[in-house]
Amino acid sequence: DIQMTQSPSTLSTSVGDRVTITCRASQNINSWLAWYQQKPGKAPKLLIYEASSLQTGVPSRFSGSGSGTEFTLTITSLQPEDFATYYCQHYNNGFPYTFGQGTKLEIK
Amino acid sequence: EVQLVESGGGLVQPGGSLRLSCSASGFTFSSYTMHWVRQAPGKGLEYVAAMTSKGGSVYYADSGKGRFTISRDNSRSTLYLQMSSLRVEDSAVYYCVKDEADDSRGYYGSGCFDSWGQGALVTVSS
C-alpha cells in the first residue's frame, strides 16, 4: 500500500500568514493527489484534486502543487475560517486510497 | 445539490452487528462508485470500503475484510454497510462518500471524493 506522510502535524499560525503543508507519498503517484479540509465536528471537504486543480467554490487563496512523491498545499493570507485540519489523499492506480495523518492549523 | 445522509449508527457491544445506511440525492446514484471512510475519535481518516456503480465490484480495507459487507440499492439510491463481529477499535464516525467520477470515466471511479455525508457515529463498548 502507498503511505502518505504529512508535515507538520500541527502548525501555529496567524490570520494573514502564508501557510505551506507538505505531503509525501511512499511511491510515485503522478498527480493523483487530493487535499481535504475538515473543521471540528464536520465532514471533510474537497479543496484540491489532481494535485493542483481547485475544486469549484474553493477560494483562490488555496493552491496545490507537486507531482510524483512530493506535494504541497499553500494557503496565502490565512483567514479565520481556514483554521482546520487538512488531509492529503492519494488516488493513484486503485485501492486502497490512503490519507495522510493530517495537519492541524492552530491560532498562534 | 448532492446530499448524502447516513443513518443507523449507535452503541453496540463488542461482537455485535450494525447496519449503516446512506440515502443519496441530487445526482444519478447508479452512475457512481460509492465509498465508506471512517474516523476514530480524535484520529485521522481511514478508508473502509467501496462498491462500483452497478454493484459489480467491491473493495474492503484489511480492517473490515470478512466482517464488513458493502451493498447498494440503486432503485432506492441507498448505500449500506453491514458490520458484524464489531470490535472496540471499530468505534468511529462512518462517512458515506461519493466518487467524483461517474462510470463513463472508469469502472472503479477515480478515488477522489467530492461529496461526504455528515457521518454516523458507531460506538462499540460493553
HADDOCK unambig.tbl for C-alpha pairs under 7 A between the chains (distance, minus, plus):
assign (segid A and resid 34 and name CA) (segid B and resid 112 and name CA) 6.75 0.50 0.50
assign (segid A and resid 42 and name CA) (segid B and resid 118 and name CA) 6.67 0.50 0.50
assign (segid A and resid 43 and name CA) (segid B and resid 116 and name CA) 6.29 0.50 0.50
assign (segid A and resid 43 and name CA) (segid B and resid 117 and name CA) 6.77 0.50 0.50
assign (segid A and resid 43 and name CA) (segid B and resid 118 and name CA) 5.61 0.50 0.50
assign (segid A and resid 43 and name CA) (segid B and resid 119 and name CA) 6.95 0.50 0.50
assign (segid A and resid 44 and name CA) (segid B and resid 116 and name CA) 6.91 0.50 0.50
assign (segid A and resid 46 and name CA) (segid B and resid 113 and name CA) 6.88 0.50 0.50
assign (segid A and resid 46 and name CA) (segid B and resid 114 and name CA) 5.67 0.50 0.50
assign (segid A and resid 91 and name CA) (segid B and resid 110 and name CA) 6.83 0.50 0.50
assign (segid A and resid 91 and name CA) (segid B and resid 111 and name CA) 5.04 0.50 0.50
assign (segid A and resid 91 and name CA) (segid B and resid 112 and name CA) 6.29 0.50 0.50
assign (segid A and resid 96 and name CA) (segid B and resid 61 and name CA) 6.83 0.50 0.50
assign (segid A and resid 97 and name CA) (segid B and resid 47 and name CA) 6.49 0.50 0.50
assign (segid A and resid 97 and name CA) (segid B and resid 111 and name CA) 6.67 0.50 0.50
assign (segid A and resid 98 and name CA) (segid B and resid 47 and name CA) 6.53 0.50 0.50
assign (segid A and resid 99 and name CA) (segid B and resid 45 and name CA) 6.36 0.50 0.50
assign (segid A and resid 99 and name CA) (segid B and resid 46 and name CA) 6.94 0.50 0.50
assign (segid A and resid 101 and name CA) (segid B and resid 44 and name CA) 5.58 0.50 0.50
assign (segid A and resid 102 and name CA) (segid B and resid 44 and name CA) 6.41 0.50 0.50
